[in-house]
C-alpha cells in the first residue's frame, strides 16, 4: 500500500499544489492497479505530524511520499535529509511560530530519506520533468513532517519514505510572472514517477547530484 500526502494552503494562498499533485498522482497510480491513499495534512506544527501518524497507523503503507510547496523553486526537489529543527520565519496556520525548537525532543540531529532520490532524478529527467536532489527541506512545516515521518518509520522497518517539494503551480501566479512554476498535471506525473521508481528500485544509483553551496 502507498501513502501520498500534501498540505492545505498556507501563507495567504488559496491553493496548495502539493495536495493537488498528491491527489492527482494517487488517481494516476490507482488507474494502474496500485493501492494508493492520499491524505491532506494541516500546515500546522504538531498537528501535521499527528495526522500523518494516524494515517500511518490506519493504512500501514509500505511506501510513503510526502509533498509540500516550495514557492520560488523551479524544479521538483527530491529531499535528501530532514533535520530536527523547527525555525519558522512565518506563523503556521494556527499562529504557531517556533524558533530553534526540536521536532522530536531527544531525537537524532537528522534522518536521510529512504527513497532512491538519485534513481528518481534520473527517471524524472528522462521524462523531461525539471528535477533536482535538494540538500535542505527548510525548517518550516514541510521539514517538520519529513522529520516526523522518518522518525516514525524507524519503528516500521518494512516501510520506506521521503519528501518532495514542488514549485508553485502556474495557475497560482499572475500572467507574465517571472516566478518559477510548473503545471499541476506535471507535478502529479512527477510524484507518480517517484513512486514507480521507488517500487522498482532497491539500491539507489550512484549519480552526481550534490551541491557546492
N, C-alpha and C positions, 0 to 999 in steps of 0.2 A: 504494500500500500504506500502511496506517495502523498505527502502533505505539502501544499503550497500555501504561503501566506503573503499578504500585502497589508499596507496600512491605510487607515482612514485619512482624509485630508488634514493638513495642519498648516500653521503659519499663514492663515488667511486664504489659502487656496480652497476652491470648491470641489476639487477632484484630486485624486492621488493615482498616478499612472501605475504605481506598483500593485495596487489592488486590481485595477482594470486588467493589467497584464497577467496577474496570478489567476484571476477568474477565467480569463480567455484561454490561457495556457492549459488550465485544467480541462476545459472543454475539448481542446485540441487533442490532448492525451487520452481523454476518455473515449474519443472517437476512434482511437487506435486500439481500444480494448483494455487500457490500463485502469487500475483502481486508483483514482485521484480525488482528493478533497481539497477545497480551497477555503481558507479562513481569513477573515479580515481582523486585523489587530488594531486596538486603540493606540493612538500616538500619545501614550502616557507612560512615564517611567513606572515600573512596578506592575501596573495593570496589564501592559502588553506582555510581560513575561508570564504573568499568571494565566492569561488567556491562551498563550502558547503552550504552557504546561498542561492545561486542561485538554487542549487538542491532542497533545502527545499521548496523554492517558486514554483519551476516548478512542482515537484512531489507531494507535500503536503502529505508526508508519515505519517502513524500512528505509525511507529516503525523505529528507525534509529540505525544502528550498524556500528560504525566506527572502522577500524582496522589499526594497524601500526606495524612495525617491531621493536622488542627489541632484537637485536643480543646479545647473551650471556645468555639470559633467557632459561630455559629448559622446560617451561610449557606454555600453553595458559594462559595468565594473564587477568583475569576479573577485570578491573579497577574500583575502588570504588569511587575515588574522583579526581576532576580536580581543579587545583589551578590557581589563577590569577597572574601568573608569567611566563615571558619568560626569560630564562637564558641559552643561547646557548654556549655549550662547543666547538662546531664546527659551521662553517657557514652553512646556508641553501643553497639550490640550486641556489639562486640568489645572494649569497655572504653576506646576512644579518646575523649579529651575535648580536642580542640584549642581553643586560645584565641587569638583575633586572628591567625589564620593565613590566607593566601590559598587560595582553591580552586585557582587556577592561578597559579603564580609568574610574575609579569610580565604577567598578563592585565589587561584593562581593568577599571576600577572596577565596571562594571555592564553588563548587557545587558538590553534590553527584549524582551518576548515578541514573537514574530512571528505570534501568533494574534489574531484580531479580538475582543478581550475586550469591547468595548462592544456589538458585534452579538450576541455570545454572552449578555451580560447581558440584552439586550432579548428574546432568544429564550427564555431561562430564565424571565424574568418573565412572558412570555406563556403559558408552561406552568405558571405558579403555583408555580415552584420558587424558594425563597428564595436569592438570589444577590447578590453584590457584586463590584466591582473592588477588589482588595487592592493596597496600595502596598508591602507588605513580606511576603516569604515566610519571614521569620525568618533565623536564622543556623545552623540545625541541618542535618540531612542532606537535608531537602527543598530548601532553598536551594542546598545543595551540588550536588544533582542538577540542579536548574533551571539553575544557572550552567554546570555541565559540559555540559549539553545545548546551551545556546545558544552556548557556546564551540566545541563540535564542529560545530554547524550553520553556522558562519561559512565552513567549507570545503565545505558542501553547499548551494549557492545555490538548488537546486530544492526544498529541504525546509523546511517551516515547523514551529515547535514552541512549546510553552509548558507551563505548570504550573497545576494546580488543587488547592486544598486542600479537603478535605471535613471536616465535623464528625464527632463521634462517631456511630456507629450507635446507634439506640435500644436495640438488644439488648445493647450493652456496659454499659449503666447500670442501676443498681438501680431497682426500681419506685418511682415518686414522686420521682425525682431532678429537681432544678431545673436541671441542666446541660443546655445545648442539645444537641440531637441530631436526626438525620433517619433515616427508614427506609432500609435498604440499597438497596432497589429504586429509590427516588427518586434516590439518588446515582448509580446506574448509568444511569438515564434522563438525568440531568443531563450526565454525561460524553458520552453519545451525542448529546445536543443540541449540546454544544460542538463535537463532531467534525462533525456535519452542517452547523452554521453555518460552520465554518472552510472546509469543502469548497465551500460556496456563496458565500462572501464573499471578494472580493479587496481591497476597501477598507473599513476599519472605519467604523462610524457615528461621527458627531460628537455625542456624548451626554454630558451632565454626569454624572460618576460618581466625582469626586475626593473628597478628604478634607480636613477643616480641621485635623486633628491626627493 
